[in-house]
Amino acid sequence: MTRVQTVILLVSASLLLSPAATAAVTPPGGTFTFAVGNAPASLDPSSGEASNEYYFTPAYDSLINYGYDGKYTPGLATSWKWVGSNYKTLDLTLRPNVKFSDGSPLTAQVVKSWLDLQMKNKSPVFVNLGTKSVEVRGPLSVRLNLASSNPLTLLFLSRTWLSGVIPCAKAAATPAMLKAATCGTGPYVLDPKQTVTGDTYTYVPNPNYWNPSRIQWKKLVLKVVTNNQAAIDAVRAGQAQAAWPAQASLIPTAVAAGLKSAGVPQNIIGLDFLDKSGKIVPAFKDVRVRQALNYAVDRKALAAALGGGQGDPVSTQFLPGGEGYDAALSNYYPYDVAKAKQLLADAGYPQGFEFTVLSTPIAGIDTMIQAVAGYWQAIGVKAKIDTKPQAADFFAGLTSGKYGIAGAGLGATNPTLLAWNCCFRPGAVWNPDKTAVPALQAIVDKLAATDPTRANPVAMQVNAYMTKNAWFVPVYSGKLNYIYDAKKLSLPTPSTVQPVIDILDMKPVK
């Protein structure tokens, strides 16, 4: 596999961000090497891509923490309060005496400058929050005014969704510096001299960190390993202590070899129609075609073969534990070749058609697509698979306008509004087709004004619309799997509400 081996030697970043001293407390662990299945296109957290979270968390605290128990706790913000009852105005009080890795202080003005930049750029973190304006109400007091109701604001301000990740003032003034460097309030800072972009990212303790007891390792190394088997082999050989995401079908062998696994059902492995208006693949405009491609797939067989004993066949993008889950829709598309062929004929494609699928090896998506393509071949539909080994190339492909469908491994227990912002909304990365969908938008608007504790019935309507209109070809559910060496590393237990383990909670075994 060819990989760009460009050494990050940005002079300005080195002078500004390289560690000048060691942390006040000596970390108990030495070097922690984590094999990660994707590399980020940039180290700028405003990209908003949750799958790159592990590259941001070491260097950036979030405004609010969201725990494995589903509770919010203080982060850079020590307290917060909604103003009124419409989820449109939020006051935050910032933690005092916090410094960025360049030594500058965290202030309300820094928070405002960063969020104002995101509004100007219309970045993903801005889209998630929907900020209308940010007010400085004191040196450590900020008010967020939202354009519309967003009851999930606190979640977006946590680490996984990156809206609450605040870089230093210099980064807000010169955001290009964050492409290959960090400048945050987190426990670590990227070391450019030990980093090779696209391959190895090395983090060392931040001497200015406000809570040095949080620093557990003398060095954190994120090693990009796109091949699932190679990642697990690296853990077995002691070249890494953990790997993520681990392909489900490979886990039984890894466990038999003495490694441990952790994970909860969270993902739907399947395919995502990027072009439901038919601009790239005209056939996809007809819902009957999209439904036919669903009926043509034997999900039970694929779940058994590819799920590693963990996955279940699914027909929707929602799993038990998610607010939009509806058991009545779980087998909405049973395997029915005759029905698939009839739907194609009714839509005017009795001989089938051809198209290209965007694929990636992450989480075994390429293996799944190869199997699905075989089923489609049986109904006359020919799928050419274009696999992008590098995650950056895959994500670029999603919005390139070249593909009408792509492999996907999307979270299926996330709150529905969150899934809407990141993945389902017209114009989102996973739904680049900007065609408005008034019927669905009306349901989402209702959901946005609903108390999260009462959201299930409305969220189920979102599920029903997307399932019946075949926005996806879901195949099987999967766990967000980690493989690790329990002799060297301890991991907390993830949960359905917080399936992504914080890298800062991965600690050395004492």
N, C-alpha and C positions, 0 to 999 in steps of 0.2 A: 504494500500500500504506500503510495507516495504521499508525503506530508511536508508541507512547507516548514522549513527549519530556520525561520528568521529570528535571530536573537534580538531581544528587546533591549536596545541600548539608547533610549531617548535621553539625551544629555540633561535636558531640563528636568525630566522626571527623576533621573538619578540624583541630581543635586537636591531636589526638593523632597523626595519621598524615601530614599534609601535610609535604613535605620542607622542612627548615629550612636545609639547606646542600647544596652540590653534592658529588658523589663525589670522592674523593681523586685519581683519575686521570681526565683529560679523555677522554671516549669518542671514538673515531675517526669515528663516524658521526653524522649529524644526526638527522632524524626518520624512523623506519621505520613505514610504514602498512601494516597487514596486513588484507586483506579476509577476514573470517571469516563463514561461512554461518549461524551461529546465535549467539544471545545467551543468557547464563546467566540463570536465574531468580533466582539469588543468587550473591554472590561468596564464600560460605561453602564452603570446600573439602570440608567433611564431607558435602556433597551426593553426593560419590562419582561424579558423572556424568563419565565419561572424555571425552565429546565437548566438554566445557567446559574441558578441560585448559589451553588457551591463555590463559585468563583467570586461571589460578592460578600457572602456572610463573614468570612475571616476578616475582611477589611472594613466592614460597615455594620454598625449597630442599626437597628430599626427604631422608629419612634415608639412602637408598641410591640410587645411580645405576645405571641399566641401559642399556648401550651398544648401538650398532647392530651390534656383533659378538656380542651376547648375553651379555656378561660384566658382572658386578657390580663396581662400584668405589665408593669412599667418597663419601659426601655429608655430611649432618650427622652421620652415624655414621662414625667413622674405622675401626672394625673391628666384627665380629660373629662369633658362634659359636653353633652349635646345641649344646644340652646334651642328651646322649643321642642316640638314633638314631630316635626316633619323630616328629620334626618337631613337637614340642609345646612346646618351651622354647627361647627365643632370647635370648641376651645381646647387648646393644649398648653400645659405648663411644662417647660423643658427642664432637664436635669442641670443643676449648676456645676460649675468647675469641670466641664468636659472639654477636652482639647482634641483637635484633629491630629492626624499623624504628622502634619507639618508644623504643629505647635500652636496653630491659631485656635481661638475659642469657638465653641458652639453657641450661637445666639439666635434669637428669633429672626433677626435680619438675614442670617445665613440660610435658615429654613425657607424664608420667603423668597430669597433670590433664586434658590434651586427650583422651588415649585413654580415660580414665575417663568423660569426658563422652560420648564416642561410644558406649561400652558402655551408659551410662544411657539414651541416646536411641535406641539400636539403629539407628544410622545406617548407610548403605551401607559406609562405611569400616570400621565394626565388623564388619559381616556378612562382608566380604571376609577380614578377619584371623581372626575367630572368637576374639577375645581373652577369656580367662577372668579374668585379673587382670594388673596391671602393678606391678612392684616397683621401688622406688628402691634401688639397691645401692651408691650413692655419688653424689657431686655430678654426675658425668657418666656414670653407669653405670645402665642400665635392663635389666630382665628382662621379657620378654613370655611369659606363660603362656597357652597356647592351649587352648580347650575340647576340640578334637580335632586330629588330625594335619593340618597344612597345609604341604606341601612348597613351596608357591608364596609363602610369606610374604615372602621377599626381593623378589619381583616386585611384590607389593602395596605394599611400602614404597617403591617407586620413584615417579617423578613421574606417570606415566600413570594409575596407579590410586589415587593420592591418600591412601592410608592412612598414608603416611610423611610427609605434609605437616603441619607443626606450627605453628600460630599462637601468638602471644604469650600470656602469662599472663592479661592483661586480656580477651582474646578468649575464653579458656576460662571465665572468670568471667562474661562478658557476651557470649555468642555472637551476640546480635542485631546487634552492631556490625559483624559481617562480612557482613551482607546487602548492604551497599553501600560497603564499605571493606576495606582489607587491613591486616594486621599480621603480617608474616612476616620470615623471615631471607633472603629472596631479593634479587637485585640491583636490583630496582625496587620502587616503591610507587605505588599508585593515587593520582592527583591528582584529588580530587573536583571541584575548580573547572574542570577541563578534561574532565569526564566527563558524558555524557548517557546515563542508563540505557536499555538496549535499542537504543542507536544507536552511541555512541562511548565507548571506554574508554581513557583516557590514563594511561600509566605513566612516571614519571621516576625517575632514579637514587636509590637508597637510600643516604644518606650514611653509614649504619652498616654497609654491607656488608663482610663479612670478606675478600672476594676481588674488589677493584674492577676487576681486569683482565678480569673476566667481563662487565663492562658495556661493550657495543659501541655503544650509541646514546644520544644525549642525550634522546631521547624515543621511546617505543613507543606507537603508536596502533592499537588493535584496532577496526576499523570493521565494523559488522554490515551485511552485504550478503546478503540471502537469495536474491536472484535470481542464478543462476549466470552468465548472460550479462553482467549488470551488473557482477559482480565481475571478470570477465576484462576487460571494457571499461575498468574503473577502472585496471587494471594497464597496459593499452595506452596509456591517456591520461596515465599518470604520477601519477595520484591515489593509487595504492597501488603497492607494490613486489612484492607477492605476494598470492595468493588461495588459499583452501582451504575446503572441498573443491571441486575443480573437476570439473564434470560431464564424463564421458568423451567424450560425443558432441561436445562443444564444443572439445576440445583440439586436433584437427588444424588448425582455423582459427586458433586462437591461436598455435600453433607456426609456421604459415605467415606470421603477421604479425610474427614475430621474437621471440616470447617462448619461454621454456623450460619444460619440464614435468619433474616428478620424482614418483616414486611406484612402489610395488610392489603386486602382487596381494595384497589383504588383506581386502576386503569382499565380502559376498554381498548383492546387491541383490534384495529379494524382499518377501514378506509373512510376518507372524508371527501365528499364532493365539493371541490373548490369552485365549480362552475355550474351552478344550477340554472343559470340563464341561457346556457348553450352557446356562449360566445367562442369558446375554445373547442368544445366537443358538442356540436348541435344536438345530438341525441340526449344529452343529459338534461335538456330543458324539459323533456317530457317525464313527468313523475312516474309513468308506467315503466319507463326504461330503468329508472333508479330502483323502483320496486322489483323489477325483474332480476337485476343484479343481486338483490338481497335474497330473493327466493332461490336463486341458483346455488347458494353456498350451503354446504352441510356443516353447520356450526358444531354439532355434537361431535362429529369426527375430528374436526380441527381442534376443538377444545381438549379432546382426549390426547391427540397427537402432539400438540404444541404447548399445552397449558402446564405441563410438568406436574399433573395431579392437583393443580391449584385453581385452574380456570374453569369457568362455566360458560356454556354457550349463551349468547346474549343477542337481543334484537334492538336494544336501545342504548343510549349513551348515559344511562343512569343506573347505579347499583344500589342495593340495600344499604341504608345508612345515609344516602343522599336524599335531600328533601323532595326531589322530583321523581323518585322511584315509584313505579306502578307495576306490581306483579302481573297485572293483566296484560301488560305489553312485553313482558320478558321473552315470550316466544311468538312475537307478532309475525315474524317471517320464518315459518318452518321450511325445511328443505323440500322444494317442490319444482322439479325440473319442467314438468309439463306446464305448470302455471307460469313459470319464467318465460318459456318459449311463446306462450299465448300472449303475454303482456308485450313482448317484443314485437310480435306480429301485429297486435292491435295498434302499437305506436308507429308502425310503418317500417320496422326493421326485421322482417322475417328471416333474413340471411345474416343478421348480426351486423357488427361494425367494428372498427378498430380505434384504439386510442393509446396514449402513453400514461403510465402510472409513475408518479414520483415516489421513490422508496429510499429507505435508509436501514442500515443494520442495527440501529439502536433498539434495544429491547426485543430483538428478534422480529422486527417488523418486516424485513425483507423476506424472511422465511415464510411468514404468514401470507404475504402478497403472492409469492410464487405458488403457494397452494391454492389460494383463491383464484388465481389466473387459470389454473387447471380446470376448476369448476366452470368458469366463464367460457372457456374454450368449448365445453360440452354443449353450450347453447348458441354457439356460433360467434361469440364475442371474443376478439383477440386483443389482449392487453400486452403491450410492450413495456417492460419494466426498466426504468432508468434509476439506478441506485446511486445515491450520493453518500460515500463513506464518511465524509466530514459533515458534522451537524450544521456548521455555518452554511455550507453549500445547500444542504437540504432545506433549511429555513429560508434561504434566499429564493429557492425554487418555489416555495409556497406562494410567494407574491410576485413571481416573475411573469405571470400571464402566459406561461408555456404549458401548464398542466391543468387538466380538468378534474383530476382526482389524485389523492396522495394517501400514503399510509399514515396512520395516526395512532398514538398511544395517549389518549387524553384522560385526565382525571375525571372520575365518574361519581365521586362522592362530595365534590366541592359544592358550595352553595350555588344555586342556579344563576343568580345575578353575576357571580364571579365568572362562571363558565360562559355566560353571555358576553361579558366584556372581553374576555381573553380569546374566545374561540367561536362563538355562535353568531355574534353580531355582524351584520353586513359591513365589510371593510376590515374586519379583524384578520390577523395573520392566518388563522385556520379557516377563514371564510372571506377570501379576498373579493368575492363577487359582491359588489356594492348595491346590487338591486334591492330596493326597499321591500319589506315584507310587512305590510300594514296589519294584517290579522295577527301575526306573531308579535309585532311591536306593541300592539295594544295589550297583550297578555303580560309582556315584560314591564310595561309602564305600570300596570296594576301591581305587579310583584314588587317593583321598586318602592311603592308606597305602602307596602304591607310589613307589619311587624315580623321580623325574622322567625319568631317563635310560632307564627301562624301562617307561614309561607307555603307549607306543603301542598295544599289543594291547588293553589295557583301555579306552583312550580310543576305540578303534574300535568297541567294544561300545556306547558312549554314542551314537556316530554312527549305528550300525545301528538302535538303538531309536528315536531321534527321527525318522530318515528313514522307516522302515517304518511308524511310527505317525503320520506326516505332521504333525509339530508346526509345520512351516513350509511355505510355497510359495516355495522359492528359485527365482530366475529366471536371473541371470547373475552372474559374478564381476566385480569391479571393483577398480581400483587406488585407493589412497588418494592422490588426485592433488593436486599443487601446481602452480600456474602462477606464474612469477616473471620479473622483468626481470633477466637475467644481467648487464646492464651496471651495475646498481646493487646487486645482491644476490648473495651466494654461499650455496649450500645444501649441506649434507653429503648423502651418498648414503644413503637409508633402506634398511632391510632387512626381510625377512619377519618376523624376530623383534622388530624395533623399527621399524615402518612410520611412526610418528608422529615427525616431525622436531621436535626441541627448538627452541622459538623463540629460545632463547639461542644456538643454533648458526647462526642466520640472521644473517650478518655483512655489513657494508658492503664493497663492492669497493674495494680500495685503488688 
